[in-house]
Amino acid sequence: MAMQAAEIERLIKEAFPDAEVTITDLAGDNDHYAAMIASSAFKGKTRVQQHQMVYDALKGRMGGVLHALSLQTSVKV
């Protein structure tokens, strides 16, 4: 079962209320996405830590319902 872009965005914004989120469906199959996320919550975190925070926000859906997600994170100023 595929995951809708709106659901990915909702989960991310639930975890990071100030986040600016852009989700792109890379293959048109609701299974391969790219996400650009800017949030002040990433301040002082390494890129790996930022990505782990996003995966945590997806509540275990990564690798199951959500097959592939390319992440680009940045600190929102």
C-alpha positions in Angstrom: 0.0 0.0 0.0 1.4 3.3 -1.1 1.6 6.5 1.0 0.2 9.8 -0.1 2.4 12.9 -0.2 -0.1 14.8 2.0 0.3 12.2 4.7 4.1 12.5 4.6 3.8 16.3 4.9 1.2 16.0 7.7 3.5 13.7 9.8 6.5 16.0 9.3 4.6 19.1 10.2 3.1 17.4 13.2 6.7 16.8 14.5 8.1 20.1 13.3 5.3 22.7 13.3 7.5 25.5 11.8 8.7 23.3 9.0 8.6 24.4 5.3 8.0 21.1 3.5 8.0 20.3 -0.2 7.2 16.8 -1.3 7.8 15.5 -4.9 6.5 12.2 -6.2 9.6 11.1 -8.2 8.0 8.2 -10.1 4.3 9.0 -10.1 3.6 5.8 -8.1 3.1 7.2 -4.5 6.0 5.1 -3.5 9.2 7.1 -4.3 9.4 10.6 -3.0 11.9 13.5 -2.5 11.3 15.8 0.5 12.9 19.2 1.1 12.4 20.2 4.8 13.5 23.4 6.5 12.9 23.7 10.3 14.5 25.5 13.2 14.4 22.1 15.1 17.4 21.1 13.0 19.6 23.8 14.4 22.9 22.4 15.9 22.2 18.9 14.5 24.3 17.1 11.9 22.7 16.2 8.6 22.5 12.5 9.8 20.7 13.6 13.0 18.3 15.8 11.0 17.4 12.8 8.7 17.0 10.6 11.7 14.6 13.2 13.2 12.5 13.1 10.0 12.5 9.2 9.9 11.3 9.3 13.6 8.5 11.7 12.6 7.3 9.2 10.0 6.6 6.8 12.8 8.0 3.6 11.4 6.5 3.9 7.9 9.9 4.3 6.2 10.8 1.0 4.5 7.3 -0.3 4.8 4.4 1.8 3.6 6.9 4.3 2.3 9.4 2.6 0.1 11.8 5.4 -0.8 12.3 9.0 0.5 15.2 11.2 -0.6 15.8 13.8 2.0 17.2 17.3 1.8 17.1 19.1 5.2 18.1 22.6 6.3 17.9 24.9 9.2 15.1 27.4 9.0 16.2 30.9 10.0 
